[in-house]
């Protein structure tokens, strides 16, 4: 399987400590199965941070190397997915919310973030949140590699 990572700076080694906390699946290294999605992320980072150049790194992951890792997969938006995203985004501790090596599931982009916010301020309930998300177009999947064990199976191509 080939995955892509969009960034604004060159690097040789993945350093999990440089990743930001409170992301969708927690502090980790995020990748996409789609080159264009990673490219868009790289361009967004350059625009937001106002430095660097859009760069897309390509990684290979062998399915058999994932066999011994703890993996959580969300195939679509669900109540479990929403609770997991909110737990990670609202985590005030340095300790991770979960102990999965890899998490695979939908991205909570700006449109999704708005629905999550509506849920958090109690404007909508959890079933309404999930129903609203399921009607959104363009669900995009992300791969989170959150442990050294997981990072070690990534091979830059």
GROMACS elastic network, one bead per residue, 0.5 to 0.9 nm:
[ bonds ]
;  ai    aj funct       b0    kb
    1    33     6  0.82020   500
    1    59     6  0.83477   500
    1    60     6  0.57413   500
    1    61     6  0.52542   500
    1    62     6  0.62097   500
    1    63     6  0.71996   500
    2    32     6  0.87595   500
    2    33     6  0.64890   500
    2    34     6  0.87236   500
    2    58     6  0.68630   500
    2    59     6  0.56758   500
    2    61     6  0.63250   500
    2    62     6  0.87796   500
    2   157     6  0.88377   500
    3    31     6  0.59113   500
    3    32     6  0.53846   500
    3    34     6  0.70416   500
    3    35     6  0.78244   500
    3    57     6  0.84614   500
    3    58     6  0.59106   500
    3    59     6  0.52300   500
    3    60     6  0.63442   500
    3    61     6  0.75324   500
    3   143     6  0.82610   500
    4    30     6  0.86315   500
    4    31     6  0.52360   500
    4    32     6  0.51127   500
    4    33     6  0.61409   500
    4    34     6  0.66610   500
    4    35     6  0.58853   500
    4    37     6  0.84104   500
    4    38     6  0.58527   500
    4    39     6  0.85370   500
    4    56     6  0.64229   500
    4    57     6  0.56143   500
    4    59     6  0.61025   500
    4    60     6  0.88247   500
    5    29     6  0.83783   500
    5    30     6  0.66565   500
    5    32     6  0.64496   500
    5    35     6  0.82320   500
    5    37     6  0.89371   500
    5    38     6  0.54437   500
    5    39     6  0.80343   500
    5    41     6  0.83091   500
    5    42     6  0.80765   500
    5    55     6  0.82091   500
    5    56     6  0.55125   500
    5    57     6  0.51741   500
    5    58     6  0.65447   500
    5    59     6  0.79273   500
    6    30     6  0.87444   500
    6    31     6  0.76442   500
    6    32     6  0.85657   500
    6    35     6  0.85444   500
    6    37     6  0.80788   500
    6    39     6  0.55119   500
    6    40     6  0.74781   500
    6    41     6  0.54210   500
    6    43     6  0.79763   500
    6    45     6  0.84129   500
    6    54     6  0.71078   500
    6    55     6  0.57763   500
    6    57     6  0.65118   500
    7    10     6  0.77953   500
    7    38     6  0.79862   500
    7    39     6  0.81385   500
    7    41     6  0.69515   500
    7    43     6  0.78135   500
    7    44     6  0.88559   500
    7    45     6  0.66043   500
    7    46     6  0.79151   500
    7    52     6  0.86842   500
    7    53     6  0.79768   500
    7    54     6  0.60368   500
    7    55     6  0.53264   500
    7    56     6  0.63714   500
    7    57     6  0.80517   500
    8    42     6  0.56533   500
    8    43     6  0.74862   500
    8    44     6  0.88441   500
    8    45     6  0.60841   500
    8    46     6  0.55734   500
    8    49     6  0.86410   500
    8    51     6  0.72974   500
    8    55     6  0.57533   500
    8    56     6  0.85851   500
    9    46     6  0.89670   500
    9    51     6  0.86032   500
    9    52     6  0.57050   500
    9    53     6  0.66770   500
    9    54     6  0.76351   500
    9    55     6  0.69589   500
   10    52     6  0.87611   500
   10    53     6  0.89210   500
   10    55     6  0.74257   500
   11    14     6  0.73611   500
   14    17     6  0.89930   500
   14    18     6  0.85243   500
   14    29     6  0.76805   500
   14   151     6  0.73070   500
   15    18     6  0.56530   500
   15    19     6  0.73901   500
   15    28     6  0.88285   500
   15    29     6  0.83417   500
   15   148     6  0.89981   500
   16    19     6  0.54096   500
   16    20     6  0.87176   500
   16    27     6  0.72101   500
   16    28     6  0.56178   500
   16    29     6  0.65875   500
   16   145     6  0.89727   500
   16   146     6  0.72624   500
   16   147     6  0.76603   500
   16   148     6  0.79279   500
   16   151     6  0.87147   500
   17    20     6  0.78936   500
   17    27     6  0.80269   500
   17    28     6  0.81455   500
   18    27     6  0.88121   500
   18    28     6  0.86440   500
   19    27     6  0.57331   500
   19    28     6  0.57596   500
   19    29     6  0.67770   500
   20    23     6  0.68540   500
   20    26     6  0.81759   500
   20    27     6  0.57016   500
   20    28     6  0.76144   500
   21    26     6  0.59530   500
   21    28     6  0.80605   500
   21    88     6  0.82346   500
   21    89     6  0.78195   500
   21    91     6  0.82625   500
   21    94     6  0.82040   500
   22    25     6  0.77718   500
   22    26     6  0.54396   500
   22    27     6  0.65765   500
   22    85     6  0.89940   500
   22    86     6  0.89611   500
   22    87     6  0.86569   500
   22    88     6  0.54256   500
   22    90     6  0.63717   500
   22    91     6  0.62857   500
   22    92     6  0.82844   500
   23    27     6  0.62528   500
   23    28     6  0.82596   500
   23    85     6  0.79406   500
   23    88     6  0.64083   500
   23    89     6  0.54748   500
   24    27     6  0.85281   500
   24    84     6  0.80283   500
   24    86     6  0.75703   500
   24    87     6  0.87310   500
   24    88     6  0.60331   500
   24    89     6  0.59794   500
   24   107     6  0.72699   500
   24   108     6  0.66839   500
   24   144     6  0.89952   500
   25    28     6  0.77260   500
   25    84     6  0.73671   500
   25    85     6  0.61047   500
   25    87     6  0.87508   500
   25    88     6  0.58467   500
   25    89     6  0.78261   500
   25    97     6  0.87726   500
   25    98     6  0.87291   500
   25   103     6  0.68822   500
   25   104     6  0.87567   500
   25   105     6  0.89542   500
   25   144     6  0.66977   500
   25   146     6  0.85367   500
   26    85     6  0.82904   500
   26    87     6  0.88398   500
   26    88     6  0.51813   500
   26    89     6  0.71160   500
   26    91     6  0.84861   500
   26    96     6  0.67980   500
   26    97     6  0.73770   500
   26    98     6  0.82810   500
   26   144     6  0.83046   500
   26   146     6  0.76492   500
   27    88     6  0.85365   500
   27    96     6  0.75757   500
   27   144     6  0.87347   500
   27   145     6  0.89304   500
   27   146     6  0.65533   500
   28   144     6  0.61740   500
   28   145     6  0.56280   500
   28   147     6  0.73538   500
   29   143     6  0.81189   500
   29   144     6  0.56619   500
   29   145     6  0.50727   500
   29   146     6  0.61884   500
   29   147     6  0.88230   500
   29   151     6  0.79460   500
   30   142     6  0.66661   500
   30   143     6  0.55507   500
   30   145     6  0.63711   500
   30   146     6  0.85299   500
   31    34     6  0.87346   500
   31    38     6  0.72731   500
   31    59     6  0.88102   500
   31   142     6  0.58318   500
   31   143     6  0.50124   500
   31   144     6  0.65149   500
   31   145     6  0.80834   500
   32    35     6  0.71604   500
   32    36     6  0.89691   500
   32    37     6  0.66741   500
   32    38     6  0.60937   500
   32   140     6  0.84975   500
   32   141     6  0.67116   500
   32   142     6  0.50268   500
   32   143     6  0.60219   500
   32   144     6  0.89848   500
   33    37     6  0.81271   500
   33    38     6  0.83645   500
   33   141     6  0.74981   500
   33   142     6  0.73339   500
   33   143     6  0.79242   500
   34    37     6  0.53853   500
   34    38     6  0.65466   500
   34    39     6  0.87673   500
   34   140     6  0.89873   500
   34   141     6  0.88388   500
   35    38     6  0.52258   500
   35    39     6  0.61235   500
   35    40     6  0.86531   500
   35    56     6  0.76338   500
   35    58     6  0.83802   500
   36    40     6  0.60768   500
   36    41     6  0.85718   500
   37    40     6  0.51312   500
   37    41     6  0.63027   500
   37    42     6  0.87361   500
   37   140     6  0.83427   500
   38    41     6  0.50140   500
   38    42     6  0.62103   500
   38    43     6  0.86847   500
   38    55     6  0.87022   500
   38    56     6  0.63571   500
   38    57     6  0.85712   500
   39    42     6  0.50460   500
   39    43     6  0.62355   500
   39    44     6  0.85687   500
   39    54     6  0.69612   500
   39    55     6  0.71325   500
   39    56     6  0.59718   500
   40    43     6  0.51322   500
   40    44     6  0.60998   500
   40    45     6  0.86389   500
   40    54     6  0.85331   500
   41    44     6  0.50217   500
   41    45     6  0.61721   500
   41    46     6  0.87260   500
   41    54     6  0.83453   500
   42    45     6  0.51606   500
   42    46     6  0.63943   500
   42    47     6  0.87096   500
   42    53     6  0.77784   500
   42    55     6  0.60217   500
   42    56     6  0.69097   500
   43    46     6  0.51980   500
   43    47     6  0.62335   500
   43    48     6  0.86464   500
   43    53     6  0.75818   500
   43    54     6  0.51390   500
   43    55     6  0.81784   500
   44    47     6  0.50268   500
   44    48     6  0.60073   500
   44    49     6  0.84251   500
   44    54     6  0.83713   500
   45    48     6  0.50934   500
   45    49     6  0.58178   500
   45    50     6  0.78108   500
   45    51     6  0.83957   500
   45    52     6  0.85958   500
   45    53     6  0.88141   500
   45    54     6  0.77293   500
   46    49     6  0.53719   500
   46    50     6  0.53033   500
   46    51     6  0.55004   500
   46    52     6  0.58585   500
   46    53     6  0.61114   500
   46    54     6  0.63733   500
   47    50     6  0.51867   500
   47    51     6  0.75402   500
   48    51     6  0.83815   500
   49    52     6  0.81962   500
   52    55     6  0.88179   500
   57   156     6  0.71790   500
   57   157     6  0.78437   500
   58   155     6  0.84145   500
   58   156     6  0.58215   500
   58   157     6  0.55311   500
   59   154     6  0.59434   500
   59   155     6  0.52295   500
   59   157     6  0.53815   500
   60   153     6  0.83977   500
   60   154     6  0.59508   500
   60   155     6  0.51411   500
   60   156     6  0.63185   500
   60   157     6  0.64285   500
   61    64     6  0.86780   500
   61    65     6  0.73423   500
   61    66     6  0.80436   500
   61   153     6  0.63019   500
   61   154     6  0.54301   500
   61   155     6  0.66061   500
   62    65     6  0.53836   500
   62    66     6  0.70373   500
   62   153     6  0.75856   500
   62   154     6  0.83122   500
   63    66     6  0.53403   500
   63    67     6  0.70126   500
   64    67     6  0.53777   500
   64    68     6  0.84492   500
   65    68     6  0.71319   500
   65    69     6  0.80831   500
   65   153     6  0.63019   500
   66    69     6  0.53799   500
   66    70     6  0.82939   500
   66    71     6  0.81947   500
   66   102     6  0.87687   500
   66   150     6  0.78401   500
   66   153     6  0.75860   500
   67    70     6  0.83294   500
   67    71     6  0.89912   500
   69   100     6  0.78026   500
   69   101     6  0.59620   500
   69   102     6  0.73582   500
   69   149     6  0.75716   500
   69   150     6  0.71016   500
   70    99     6  0.77994   500
   70   100     6  0.50041   500
   70   101     6  0.51943   500
   70   102     6  0.65073   500
   70   103     6  0.85956   500
   71   100     6  0.56835   500
   71   101     6  0.60065   500
   71   103     6  0.56907   500
   71   104     6  0.77331   500
   72   100     6  0.66008   500
   72   101     6  0.83213   500
   72   102     6  0.64361   500
   72   104     6  0.63318   500
   72   105     6  0.84119   500
   73   102     6  0.83938   500
   73   103     6  0.57973   500
   73   105     6  0.58620   500
   74    77     6  0.72431   500
   74    78     6  0.79140   500
   74    80     6  0.84149   500
   74    81     6  0.64939   500
   74   103     6  0.79611   500
   74   104     6  0.60992   500
   74   106     6  0.70876   500
   75    78     6  0.86886   500
   75   104     6  0.79345   500
   75   105     6  0.59890   500
   75   106     6  0.74417   500
   75   141     6  0.86015   500
   76    81     6  0.79283   500
   76   105     6  0.68645   500
   76   106     6  0.63671   500
   76   134     6  0.78699   500
   76   139     6  0.81114   500
   76   141     6  0.88860   500
   77    80     6  0.81987   500
   77    81     6  0.59881   500
   77    82     6  0.71558   500
   77   105     6  0.82245   500
   77   106     6  0.67729   500
   77   130     6  0.63006   500
   77   131     6  0.86260   500
   77   133     6  0.64501   500
   77   134     6  0.62504   500
   77   139     6  0.87729   500
   78    81     6  0.50422   500
   78    82     6  0.62146   500
   78    83     6  0.86381   500
   78   127     6  0.87024   500
   78   129     6  0.88811   500
   78   130     6  0.56389   500
   78   131     6  0.85271   500
   78   133     6  0.84880   500
   78   134     6  0.82955   500
   79    82     6  0.50960   500
   79    83     6  0.61608   500
   79    84     6  0.85109   500
   79   126     6  0.66058   500
   79   127     6  0.71266   500
   79   129     6  0.81836   500
   79   130     6  0.61600   500
   80    83     6  0.52297   500
   80    84     6  0.60861   500
   80    85     6  0.86371   500
   81    84     6  0.50834   500
   81    85     6  0.61371   500
   81    86     6  0.86048   500
   81   105     6  0.80239   500
   81   106     6  0.83994   500
   82    85     6  0.51729   500
   82    86     6  0.61415   500
   82    87     6  0.85206   500
   82   116     6  0.75895   500
   82   126     6  0.81923   500
   82   129     6  0.82724   500
   82   130     6  0.75689   500
   83    86     6  0.51801   500
   83    87     6  0.60264   500
   83    88     6  0.86443   500
   83   126     6  0.89171   500
   84    87     6  0.51492   500
   84    88     6  0.63228   500
   84    89     6  0.86433   500
   84    97     6  0.85612   500
   85    88     6  0.52715   500
   85    89     6  0.60605   500
   85    90     6  0.84739   500
   85   108     6  0.79145   500
   85   116     6  0.89332   500
   86    89     6  0.50384   500
   86    90     6  0.58285   500
   86    91     6  0.82002   500
   86   116     6  0.76970   500
   86   120     6  0.86323   500
   87    90     6  0.53546   500
   87    91     6  0.58744   500
   87    97     6  0.68323   500
   88    91     6  0.52105   500
   88    92     6  0.89235   500
   88    96     6  0.77827   500
   88    97     6  0.61350   500
   88    98     6  0.85339   500
   89    92     6  0.86620   500
   91    94     6  0.79281   500
   91    95     6  0.83469   500
   91    96     6  0.77980   500
   91    97     6  0.70474   500
   92    95     6  0.85736   500
   93    96     6  0.73582   500
   93    97     6  0.85436   500
   95    98     6  0.86964   500
   96    99     6  0.70783   500
   99   102     6  0.89999   500
   99   146     6  0.84507   500
   99   147     6  0.85123   500
  100   103     6  0.66524   500
  100   145     6  0.86210   500
  100   146     6  0.72214   500
  100   147     6  0.78893   500
  101   144     6  0.80506   500
  101   145     6  0.59840   500
  101   146     6  0.53042   500
  101   147     6  0.52305   500
  101   148     6  0.81455   500
  101   149     6  0.69649   500
  101   150     6  0.55057   500
  101   151     6  0.86765   500
  102   143     6  0.70138   500
  102   144     6  0.53559   500
  102   146     6  0.61288   500
  102   147     6  0.77893   500
  102   150     6  0.65734   500
  103   142     6  0.82069   500
  103   143     6  0.59611   500
  103   144     6  0.50082   500
  103   145     6  0.68787   500
  103   146     6  0.80686   500
  104   141     6  0.69563   500
  104   142     6  0.58111   500
  104   144     6  0.62622   500
  104   145     6  0.89786   500
  105   140     6  0.80918   500
  105   141     6  0.51579   500
  105   142     6  0.56226   500
  105   143     6  0.68470   500
  105   144     6  0.86181   500
  106   109     6  0.89744   500
  106   139     6  0.62868   500
  106   140     6  0.54473   500
  106   142     6  0.60529   500
  106   143     6  0.89137   500
  107   112     6  0.80759   500
  107   139     6  0.73547   500
  107   140     6  0.57938   500
  107   141     6  0.57422   500
  107   142     6  0.59260   500
  108   111     6  0.76136   500
  108   112     6  0.50128   500
  108   113     6  0.57632   500
  108   116     6  0.85399   500
  108   140     6  0.87760   500
  109   112     6  0.52131   500
  109   113     6  0.58107   500
  109   114     6  0.86200   500
  109   140     6  0.89515   500
  110   114     6  0.61945   500
  110   115     6  0.88025   500
  111   114     6  0.52705   500
  111   115     6  0.67473   500
  111   116     6  0.89212   500
  111   133     6  0.88745   500
  111   136     6  0.84965   500
  112   115     6  0.51720   500
  112   116     6  0.62780   500
  112   117     6  0.86429   500
  112   132     6  0.89672   500
  112   133     6  0.67393   500
  112   136     6  0.84183   500
  113   117     6  0.60855   500
  113   118     6  0.85804   500
  114   117     6  0.50617   500
  114   118     6  0.62355   500
  114   119     6  0.87033   500
  115   118     6  0.50154   500
  115   119     6  0.63177   500
  115   120     6  0.87050   500
  115   124     6  0.83784   500
  115   129     6  0.62700   500
  115   130     6  0.89122   500
  115   132     6  0.75256   500
  115   133     6  0.74940   500
  116   119     6  0.50609   500
  116   120     6  0.62053   500
  116   121     6  0.87801   500
  116   129     6  0.70753   500
  117   121     6  0.62426   500
  117   122     6  0.84574   500
  117   123     6  0.85487   500
  118   121     6  0.53730   500
  118   122     6  0.62153   500
  118   123     6  0.50735   500
  118   124     6  0.59502   500
  118   125     6  0.86208   500
  118   129     6  0.80949   500
  119   123     6  0.57352   500
  119   125     6  0.59011   500
  119   126     6  0.66951   500
  119   128     6  0.85347   500
  119   129     6  0.64750   500
  120   123     6  0.75451   500
  120   124     6  0.81983   500
  120   125     6  0.88037   500
  121   124     6  0.79434   500
  122   125     6  0.64623   500
  124   127     6  0.83131   500
  124   128     6  0.60296   500
  124   129     6  0.64278   500
  125   128     6  0.53660   500
  125   129     6  0.62054   500
  125   130     6  0.88858   500
  126   130     6  0.63143   500
  126   131     6  0.85872   500
  127   130     6  0.52511   500
  127   131     6  0.61202   500
  127   132     6  0.85916   500
  128   132     6  0.59814   500
  128   133     6  0.84940   500
  129   132     6  0.51931   500
  129   133     6  0.62290   500
  129   134     6  0.86886   500
  130   133     6  0.50745   500
  130   134     6  0.61331   500
  130   135     6  0.88544   500
  131   134     6  0.51776   500
  131   135     6  0.66669   500
  132   135     6  0.54984   500
  132   136     6  0.68934   500
  133   136     6  0.53195   500
  133   137     6  0.87099   500
  134   137     6  0.81283   500
  134   139     6  0.87472   500
  136   139     6  0.71605   500
  145   148     6  0.82480   500
  145   149     6  0.87552   500
  145   150     6  0.55239   500
  145   151     6  0.60945   500
  146   149     6  0.84129   500
  146   150     6  0.66081   500
  146   151     6  0.73617   500
  147   150     6  0.52068   500
  147   151     6  0.62454   500
  147   152     6  0.86213   500
  148   152     6  0.59832   500
  148   153     6  0.89274   500
  149   152     6  0.53451   500
  149   153     6  0.71257   500
  150   153     6  0.56973   500
  150   154     6  0.73409   500
  151   154     6  0.55376   500
  151   155     6  0.87994   500
  152   155     6  0.78399   500
